[in-house]
């Protein structure tokens, strides 16, 4: 009966949301692929007979090939990368429960993304949320003509199939929700995980993604008199000038806040603070962390949306910052505990990957290494000193690593973006695509506003979503089931047979 109620509640949450947002979101053309609108804005005044038809954009096969690979790499990050990283950190009796929560959450979010999530995040609506122009992915592929809609990148005249962009972004939505799993591992109901994820994805992930990443595309900026109107159609944080190359706010801070709220709402594990909660397989955790590092090159370098110089910069920065964070965490552990641990090295790698995410294509080579070192030390404090201060049983340190690392990376992006410190700067005028640098203080303030908005938005949505789930089906398994382990009690399986 509980399973039936959970299923009905999930369906009602999705359907209810559609009606609520439809009432407030303006229906508008899809921005990235609207070549007809771009052509109309850019063309000089002429009669229909005199005007030459705009050539249809054609994707470069190299860009397409790279983005397909990048998408596959992000899937590798999640299943199996994140699943094994988390799975190795829990006790053996809960190994399969974590693997299930990651795999099924990822699958569910991908389906919701293709039904309505992509449309809410990446179509024109208002400053906070998109519309329904791409509901059920309509318009991306014309089976009669055999043609695909094209989506803009960050270079004028350069396009990739919009369907490929949508698939790439689907992996981001999926892994973001999966990150939250680590905060309440080992004591939450499986049905509660899925219902919460559907609600949180709808009301937190999609709006934050829209606010940070939605804009009208470079070719829309055809003349100076169009700039203000085009900027006004972008997401709120994009309008502010926030820099988030691959998801410091959208992915890591967003998920970390949801995880921290969940740790409070679900409560501490039975025996927390009294019994040892030793990871059952650091070998699997190291394998998972290594897959995360490999897959993260698709996550960060793929966010350039082209096989371009920007992708190369993001690739190199992801490489070096992560290595620096591993060293920093090991140094910190040695200074504090007298020895470095394998768990610390793996955690340091993830900390560096998190911190460089918003900065990947936005800072220079030495700036990336500094960000990695700072993140290694900061996240070590996050999982030790800060965790004790917060008093929450964040099982796998989601906030200590993803929250602290995401905040460090977002703020330091504002420091090291400037060309004076070796950064690439930013596009100051999309009409001419000219590059400039903001004052460090001004850009850090913009970054801080983006961080604070994400924390508040995700915190409020998470609190409401957890409360709804608790009222509908309950958040936590009974104590006897928690003691026996969720593998057997929730899934009827065991990871290991003696």
C-alpha positions as a printed Julia matrix, in Angstrom:
498×3 Matrix{Float64}:
  0.0     0.0     0.0
  2.85    2.37    0.87
  4.46    1.69   -2.51
  1.18    2.52   -4.27
  0.83    5.77   -2.3
  4.43    6.72   -3.12
  3.87    6.09   -6.83
  0.65    8.12   -6.88
  2.32   10.95   -4.96
  5.17   11.09   -7.44
  2.77   11.3   -10.37
  0.68   14.0    -8.68
  3.82   16.02   -7.86
  4.89   16.09  -11.51
  1.4    16.82  -12.85
  0.69   19.43  -10.21
  3.9    21.22  -10.98
  3.06   21.43  -14.68
 -0.12   23.34  -13.97
  1.53   25.67  -11.46
  4.41   26.71  -13.62
  2.38   26.89  -16.8
  0.37   29.66  -15.19
  3.44   31.8   -14.51
  5.95   30.93  -17.25
  5.72   32.75  -20.54
  5.66   30.56  -23.63
  8.44   31.61  -25.99
 10.58   30.33  -28.87
 13.53   28.13  -27.99
 16.49   30.46  -27.75
 19.45   28.38  -28.76
 18.06   27.19  -32.09
 15.91   30.1   -33.21
 17.8    30.93  -36.38
 14.78   32.58  -37.99
 14.63   35.17  -35.21
 18.36   35.78  -35.43
 18.18   36.26  -39.17
 15.29   38.7   -38.82
 17.11   40.77  -36.19
 20.34   40.89  -38.13
 19.02   41.54  -41.62
 18.81   45.08  -43.01
 15.39   46.43  -43.97
 14.39   44.91  -47.28
 11.35   43.59  -49.02
 10.58   39.89  -48.89
 11.43   39.6   -52.56
 14.85   41.21  -52.12
 15.88   39.39  -48.93
 18.02   36.3   -49.4
 17.02   33.31  -47.27
 19.33   32.64  -44.31
 21.48   29.56  -44.7
 20.57   26.78  -42.29
 23.31   26.24  -39.7
 25.38   23.1   -40.03
 27.1    21.39  -37.11
 30.8    20.57  -37.31
 31.36   16.82  -37.1
 34.33   17.29  -34.78
 32.21   19.26  -32.3
 29.45   16.66  -32.51
 31.89   13.8   -31.92
 33.45   15.54  -28.92
 30.1    16.32  -27.31
 28.92   12.72  -27.73
 32.1    11.56  -25.96
 31.69   14.21  -23.25
 28.12   13.07  -22.61
 29.26    9.47  -22.26
 31.99   10.56  -19.83
 29.48   12.24  -17.55
 27.37    9.06  -17.54
 30.55    7.2   -16.52
 30.96    9.67  -13.65
 27.59    8.72  -12.24
 27.05    5.06  -13.09
 29.39    3.51  -12.06
 31.74    6.28  -10.78
 29.7     8.06   -8.11
 27.83    4.87   -7.23
 31.07    3.01   -6.42
 32.58    6.01   -4.63
 29.56    6.24   -2.34
 29.05    2.48   -2.13
 32.54    1.85   -0.8
 32.07    4.43    1.94
 29.0     2.85    3.56
 28.82   -0.33    5.62
 28.57   -3.56    3.63
 24.93   -4.1     4.66
 23.97   -0.89    2.83
 26.15   -1.2    -0.27
 23.41   -2.19   -2.71
 20.97    0.39   -1.34
 23.34    3.2    -2.3
 23.98    1.7    -5.73
 20.23    1.45   -6.28
 19.55    4.98   -5.09
 22.17    6.38   -7.47
 21.24    4.29  -10.51
 17.47    4.63  -10.22
 17.6     8.34   -9.32
 19.77    8.99  -12.36
 17.4     7.06  -14.59
 14.29    8.8   -13.27
 15.77   12.29  -13.62
 16.86   11.61  -17.2
 13.27   10.65  -18.07
 11.84   13.74  -16.33
 14.45   15.88  -18.09
 13.31   14.74  -21.52
  9.63   15.16  -20.61
  9.73   18.67  -19.13
 13.01   19.49  -17.34
 14.95   20.58  -20.4
 12.17   22.92  -21.43
 12.0    24.53  -17.99
 15.76   25.05  -17.85
 16.66   26.03  -21.4
 13.77   27.84  -23.05
 12.65   31.42  -22.76
 10.28   32.2   -19.92
 11.29   34.67  -17.26
 14.39   35.36  -15.17
 13.71   32.38  -12.9
 12.23   29.59  -15.01
 11.74   28.66  -18.65
  8.59   27.77  -20.5
  7.12   24.74  -22.23
  8.31   25.29  -25.79
 10.34   22.07  -25.64
  7.86   20.02  -23.61
  8.32   16.33  -24.55
 11.33   17.55  -26.61
  9.08   18.82  -29.36
 10.82   20.54  -32.25
 14.23   18.95  -31.77
 13.84   16.36  -34.52
 11.58   16.37  -37.57
 11.1    12.72  -38.6
  9.34   13.66  -41.85
 12.18   15.86  -43.08
 14.92   13.99  -41.23
 16.29   17.26  -39.86
 17.5    18.27  -36.4
 17.17   21.66  -34.71
 20.52   23.31  -34.1
 21.59   24.69  -30.72
 24.0    27.57  -30.16
 27.4    27.22  -28.51
 29.53   30.14  -27.27
 30.95   31.1   -30.68
 29.12   33.01  -33.37
 28.1    30.78  -36.23
 28.98   27.54  -34.42
 26.2    25.05  -33.66
 25.63   21.52  -32.45
 22.39   19.52  -32.71
 20.14   20.78  -29.93
 19.2    17.21  -29.09
 22.86   16.52  -28.29
 23.0    19.58  -26.03
 19.83   18.38  -24.29
 21.32   14.92  -23.75
 24.54   16.42  -22.37
 22.58   18.56  -19.93
 20.45   15.56  -18.92
 23.55   13.95  -17.44
 24.17   17.08  -15.35
 20.65   17.01  -13.95
 20.98   13.31  -13.18
 24.31   13.43  -11.36
 23.29   16.5    -9.36
 20.37   14.65   -7.82
 22.54   11.59   -7.23
 25.05   13.64   -5.24
 22.37   14.31   -2.62
 22.09   10.58   -1.88
 25.32   10.6     0.12
 23.96   12.91    2.8
 21.21   10.61    4.09
 22.67    7.22    3.14
 21.95    4.15    5.28
 18.6     5.18    6.8
 16.16    6.61    4.23
 13.28    4.88    2.47
 13.9     4.13   -1.21
 10.48    5.5    -2.17
 11.21    8.67   -0.19
 14.41    9.19   -2.16
 12.59    9.06   -5.48
  9.7    11.31   -4.49
 12.05   13.9    -2.99
 14.27   13.84   -6.08
 11.32   14.45   -8.41
 10.16   17.44   -6.37
 13.62   18.91   -5.84
 14.63   18.48   -9.48
 11.5    20.29  -10.6
 11.58   23.2    -8.21
 15.29   23.65   -7.48
 17.52   22.15  -10.18
 15.6    23.36  -13.23
 15.16   26.96  -11.97
 18.79   27.33  -10.84
 20.02   25.91  -14.17
 17.81   28.42  -15.99
 19.0    31.33  -13.86
 22.67   30.51  -14.35
 22.92   29.16  -17.9
 20.02   30.33  -20.03
 20.68   33.13  -22.52
 19.76   33.88  -26.12
 22.98   32.68  -27.75
 25.81   34.64  -29.4
 24.29   35.05  -32.85
 21.23   36.77  -31.4
 23.5    39.69  -30.47
 23.57   41.06  -34.0
 23.52   44.78  -33.18
 23.93   47.05  -30.18
 20.29   48.11  -30.07
 19.26   44.49  -29.37
 21.52   43.94  -26.37
 19.32   45.19  -23.54
 16.28   43.29  -24.76
 18.24   40.08  -25.2
 19.9    40.36  -21.79
 16.49   40.83  -20.18
 15.4    37.44  -21.54
 18.31   35.59  -19.91
 18.33   33.87  -16.54
 18.76   36.09  -13.49
 22.3    35.09  -12.55
 23.37   35.29  -16.19
 22.0    38.85  -16.23
 24.11   39.63  -13.17
 27.22   38.43  -15.0
 27.8    35.35  -12.86
 30.5    32.96  -14.08
 29.8    29.23  -13.69
 31.48   27.24  -16.42
 30.19   23.77  -15.54
 28.04   23.92  -12.42
 29.6    25.17   -9.17
 26.26   26.7    -8.21
 23.88   24.67  -10.38
 25.32   21.28   -9.43
 27.48   21.3    -6.33
 26.19   24.03   -4.03
 22.64   23.27   -5.08
 22.98   19.57   -4.24
 25.07   20.13   -1.12
 22.46   22.37    0.49
 19.74   19.83   -0.32
 21.9    17.13    1.24
 22.56   19.11    4.41
 18.87   19.88    4.86
 18.15   16.18    4.31
 20.68   15.15    6.95
 18.82   17.31    9.46
 15.34   16.26    8.34
 15.99   12.51    8.16
 17.96   12.52   11.4
 21.13   10.8    12.52
 21.83    7.14   11.93
 21.17    4.75   14.79
 24.34    4.6    16.85
 25.87    7.73   15.32
 28.61    9.0    17.59
 28.6     5.77   19.59
 29.39    3.1    17.02
 32.07    2.93   14.33
 30.83    3.72   10.82
 33.85    2.46    8.92
 33.81    2.4     5.1
 33.54   -1.21    4.05
 35.68   -0.95    0.88
 38.12    1.87    0.3
 39.24   -0.06   -2.77
 35.85    0.54   -4.4
 35.91    4.15   -3.2
 39.27    4.7    -4.89
 37.99    3.09   -8.11
 34.9     5.31   -8.0
 36.96    8.45   -7.35
 39.21    7.6   -10.29
 36.18    7.18  -12.58
 34.89   10.52  -11.34
 38.2    12.16  -12.26
 38.18   10.64  -15.75
 34.52   11.41  -16.34
 34.91   14.96  -15.06
 36.87   15.87  -18.18
 33.63   15.42  -20.08
 31.77   17.35  -17.4
 34.09   20.38  -17.51
 35.69   20.37  -20.95
 32.37   19.35  -22.5
 30.79   22.49  -21.07
 32.64   24.48  -23.74
 30.1    22.85  -26.13
 32.77   22.77  -28.85
 36.09   21.08  -29.58
 37.72   24.45  -29.0
 40.48   26.31  -27.18
 38.08   26.82  -24.29
 37.64   23.06  -24.0
 41.42   22.61  -23.93
 41.76   25.18  -21.13
 38.99   23.51  -19.14
 40.63   20.11  -19.67
 44.04   21.29  -18.47
 42.6    23.11  -15.47
 40.56   20.08  -14.44
 43.71   17.97  -14.62
 45.97   20.26  -12.58
 43.52   21.55   -9.98
 42.51   18.03   -9.02
 46.09   16.91   -8.62
 46.8    19.97   -6.47
 43.83   19.23   -4.23
 44.98   15.63   -3.69
 48.36   16.92   -2.53
 46.81   19.58   -0.31
 44.47   17.11    1.43
 47.35   14.68    2.04
 49.54   17.48    3.43
 46.71   18.64    5.67
 46.05   15.14    6.99
 49.73   14.63    7.68
 49.93   17.88    9.62
 46.8    17.13   11.65
 46.9    13.32   12.06
 50.51   12.47   11.33
 49.72   10.38    8.24
 47.9    10.66    4.92
 45.08    8.24    4.09
 43.7     6.68    0.91
 40.26    7.99    1.83
 41.8    11.46    2.16
 43.47   11.25   -1.24
 40.23   10.16   -2.91
 38.28   12.88   -1.09
 40.91   15.44   -2.11
 40.48   14.48   -5.75
 36.73   15.04   -5.54
 37.27   18.34   -3.7
 39.53   19.59   -6.48
 37.11   18.48   -9.16
 34.26   20.26   -7.43
 36.16   23.51   -6.91
 37.46   23.76  -10.46
 34.02   23.11  -11.97
 32.81   26.74  -12.06
 36.32   27.94  -12.92
 37.36   25.36  -15.52
 37.22   27.58  -18.62
 37.17   30.83  -16.65
 40.64   30.92  -15.05
 44.24   30.57  -16.12
 46.57   27.63  -15.55
 48.18   28.82  -12.32
 44.87   30.08  -11.0
 43.53   26.53  -11.35
 46.36   25.1    -9.26
 45.77   27.69   -6.53
 42.06   26.85   -6.52
 42.9    23.15   -6.19
 45.25   23.71   -3.25
 42.8    25.98   -1.44
 39.95   23.53   -2.0
 41.97   20.59   -0.64
 42.6    22.33    2.66
 39.14   23.93    2.83
 37.26   20.67    2.22
 39.41   18.82    4.74
 38.17   21.37    7.28
 34.67   20.98    5.86
 34.5    17.26    6.7
 36.07   17.67   10.12
 35.75   21.04   11.85
 32.72   22.39    9.99
 30.88   19.07   10.22
 31.19   19.1    14.0
 29.95   22.7    14.11
 26.89   21.88   12.01
 26.04   18.8    14.06
 24.35   16.96   11.19
 24.94   13.34   10.23
 25.91   14.08    6.64
 26.83   10.44    6.02
 29.26   10.83    3.12
 30.2    14.51    3.6
 28.19   15.93    0.73
 28.19   19.43    2.18
 31.77   19.29    3.45
 33.1    18.47   -0.02
 30.55   19.68   -2.57
 29.23   22.63   -0.59
 32.56   23.95    0.66
 34.37   23.1    -2.57
 31.64   24.64   -4.7
 31.68   27.87   -2.7
 35.48   28.09   -2.8
 35.52   27.5    -6.55
 32.72   29.95   -7.3
 34.32   32.79   -5.31
 37.86   32.18   -6.56
 36.56   32.16  -10.13
 35.83   35.84   -9.53
 39.44   36.35   -8.45
 41.33   34.44  -11.13
 39.15   35.21  -14.15
 40.9    38.54  -14.64
 43.55   38.68  -17.34
 45.85   40.46  -14.89
 46.17   37.13  -13.03
 46.48   34.97  -16.13
 42.77   34.34  -16.64
 40.97   34.39  -19.99
 38.68   37.27  -18.97
 35.08   37.34  -20.13
 33.1    38.52  -23.13
 32.21   42.13  -22.46
 30.33   42.74  -25.71
 28.58   39.85  -27.43
 27.93   41.95  -30.55
 31.65   42.07  -31.31
 32.61   39.14  -29.04
 35.31   41.34  -27.5
 36.96   40.11  -24.3
 37.55   42.19  -21.19
 38.07   41.75  -17.44
 35.95   42.99  -14.57
 37.51   44.37  -11.41
 38.19   41.49   -9.03
 36.08   42.91   -6.24
 33.14   43.51   -8.53
 33.24   40.0   -10.0
 33.65   38.34   -6.58
 30.56   40.24   -5.4
 28.59   38.89   -8.36
 29.82   35.38   -7.59
 28.86   35.77   -3.93
 25.35   36.86   -4.85
 24.99   33.78   -7.06
 26.2    31.53   -4.23
 23.82   33.08   -1.68
 20.83   32.88   -4.01
 21.56   29.2    -4.7
 21.89   28.41   -0.99
 18.62   30.11   -0.09
 16.68   28.74   -3.07
 17.83   25.14   -2.63
 17.43   25.34    1.14
 13.82   26.5     1.0
 12.81   24.08   -1.76
 14.54   21.19    0.01
 12.87   21.9     3.35
  9.41   21.97    1.77
 10.07   18.88   -0.39
 11.35   16.78    2.53
  8.33   17.82    4.6
  5.94   16.81    1.82
  7.65   13.43    1.47
  7.59   12.89    5.22
  3.86   13.62    5.37
  3.02   11.44    2.35
  5.16    8.31    2.84
  7.64    9.02    5.62
 11.35    9.64    5.23
 12.99    7.01    7.36
 12.97    3.23    7.6
 12.1     1.65   10.97
 14.98    1.19   13.41
 15.02   -2.6    13.13
 15.31   -2.38    9.33
 18.1     0.17    9.62
 20.03   -2.12   11.97
 19.6    -5.1     9.68
 20.68   -3.07    6.66
 18.83   -1.59    3.73
 20.16   -4.09    1.21
 18.01   -6.87    2.65
 15.11   -4.88    4.09
 14.59   -2.51    1.13
 15.76   -4.59   -1.82
 15.89   -8.23   -0.73
 19.48   -8.62   -1.82
 22.96   -8.66   -0.39
 26.14   -7.33   -1.95
 28.36  -10.09   -0.61
 27.86  -13.8     0.09
 30.13  -15.55    2.56
